[in-house]
């Protein structure tokens, strides 16, 4: 059984930084963490950033230049460095991992940015 464990969320003032981590463990053959998504209260879940198997990254326009996604393949762990945080970044952040036929989600970690 595969587990995705997220960590690093918390409360931060606007302009501050946080680093989220997503560790994938268990029977993880070919399963890689590949993206971060977030869901704010009353809104749909939205893409924040993705990272392909070749390391190519993609970002939502709202976070470009402020957030950086990365992955340590040896540890099967993915990160999201979030800088210059804004109150509108407040949401539950979810890690996504999988393959073409498997789609897995973490339990989410709360990020709250105060103004």
Helices and strands as residue ranges (DSSP letters): E 2-7, E 10-13, E 18-26, E 32-39, E 46-51, E 57-59, E 67-72, E 77-82, G 87-89, E 91-98, E 103-105, E 109-114
